[in-house]
Amino acid sequence: MRTVQVTEFGDSGVLDVTDAEKPDPGPGEVRIEVEAAGVNFADVMQRQGNYVGGPEPTYVPGMEVAGTVDAAGEGVEREEGSRVVAMTGRGGYAEYALADADSLFEVPEAMSFAEAAGFPVQFLTAHAVLHEWGGLEAGERVLIHAAAGGVGTAAVQLASAAGAEVFGTASTDEKLELAERLGCDHPINYVEEDFREVVAEETDEEGVDLVLDGVGGETFARSLDVLSHFGRVVAYGAASGEPGEVDTTRLLFENKSVIGFHLGNSLQRNPQRILQSVPELQQMLADGDLEVVVGQRFDLEDAADAHAAIENRETVGKVVLEP
Ligand SMILES: NC(=O)c1ccc[n+]([C@@H]2O[C@H](COP(=O)([O-])OP(=O)(O)OC[C@H]3O[C@@H](n4cnc5c(N)ncnc54)[C@H](OP(=O)(O)O)[C@@H]3O)[C@@H](O)[C@H]2O)c1
């Protein structure tokens, strides 16, 4: 089978398309014939060698795949050919991937494999940072950075559906048009305007109740500035390459909270806290109240182009590889 490996840390050119043996499912596992593999920002950071606790080369990236069950390991009763999506940890950039049988979600006929591959990481993260971690309530104001991105497009829709007033930032007007279509009430082009000034102006200086920050660095510092008294920031990523820094004295005087979130570690330690959102998310998708925005599709062989597009901020929504 064809697969994509990272043989050393480096730029997107280190992604190596190669042949490998089809993996055999072990006890409790299934083998999935991959129709679409999700590409995540974390895959890019891991390939660069910039991801805390990330894998050492040589490895096959790819933490989520959608496709059909091709073989089942000992103890697993799964019909071959059933349409599934799964989180794989890694190994997803391949024609076949292994997954734990109890981590599978069914893919309804009405949903494409590309859409299905865009569901687990970004929608589970968006729901968790908004609700289980962020504590969003109807009528609150939320600011979502990278509002046209993968997590961003999911979060904008979920926040809007929850009755929040949604502020969103992005680097281009095209990205903001997408965010607006998905329910962003206050699209802000942060390249042209200081988002702190826009938020201050549009909230009568009150600020927002919640910020979702997957960017870090300077953006994180500014996120604290736009928080209202009692506001919360959920820090869930560092797309800028820089972590955010916190002055705890300031937090206590302003009654502001900073909350961290990591999907993989939460799933390991408290899966129920994450997975409780799945039935609601599946229902919303089935009812057409949510959409998985698949922004770009690449052939498996073009994984390097997919990574370069993400690094260059050229993508919106979900990026998938199709073997
Ligand atoms: N904690 C978790 O479990 C978890 C789960 C999923 C994702 N994440 C994190 O969440 C963030 C978003 O992930 P995603 O997969 O949905 O990615 P994404 O939003 O589709 O892509 C990242 C976006 O971040 C913005 N950005 C700002 N500074 C950037 C920079 N220096 N380089 C590249 N992009 C930059 C860009 O949007 P603009 O052009 O609009 O600025 C870019 O399109 C990432 O930091 C990711 O690692 C964390």
The ligand as a Gaussian input file, in Angstrom:
#p B3LYP/6-31G(d) Opt

LIG

0 1
 N       -5.768000      21.316000      21.857000
 C       -6.222000      20.461000      20.970000
 O       -6.578000      19.343000      21.288000
 C       -6.311000      20.897000      19.542000
 C       -7.119000      20.200000      18.636000
 C       -7.206000      20.687000      17.326000
 C       -6.482000      21.808000      16.961000
 N       -5.685000      22.410000      17.872000
 C       -4.932000      23.618000      17.549000
 O       -5.872000      24.575000      17.124000
 C       -5.283000      25.430000      16.175000
 C       -6.150000      25.398000      14.925000
 O       -6.077000      24.090000      14.370000
 P       -6.769000      23.776000      12.990000
 O       -6.373000      22.388000      12.617000
 O       -8.198000      24.106000      13.067000
 O       -5.998000      24.754000      12.023000
 P       -6.563000      25.946000      11.129000
 O       -7.337000      26.869000      12.009000
 O       -7.294000      25.360000       9.989000
 O       -5.257000      26.638000      10.629000
 C       -4.545000      27.502000      11.434000
 C       -4.987000      28.970000      11.226000
 O       -4.385000      29.719000      12.259000
 C       -4.146000      31.021000      11.798000
 N       -2.754000      31.387000      12.087000
 C       -2.386000      32.379000      12.908000
 N       -1.059000      32.457000      12.976000
 C       -0.566000      31.499000      12.170000
 C        0.753000      31.103000      11.814000
 N        1.839000      31.711000      12.316000
 N        0.916000      30.071000      10.940000
 C       -0.153000      29.435000      10.435000
 N       -1.441000      29.772000      10.760000
 C       -1.637000      30.799000      11.615000
 C       -4.434000      31.037000      10.292000
 O       -5.705000      31.656000      10.092000
 P       -5.735000      33.192000       9.645000
 O       -5.119000      33.240000       8.283000
 O       -7.159000      33.553000       9.637000
 O       -4.911000      33.911000      10.671000
 C       -4.501000      29.565000       9.937000
 O       -5.321000      29.325000       8.829000
 C       -3.856000      24.929000      15.976000
 O       -3.012000      25.633000      16.825000
 C       -3.951000      23.483000      16.417000
 O       -2.728000      22.944000      16.822000
 C       -5.595000      21.983000      19.151000

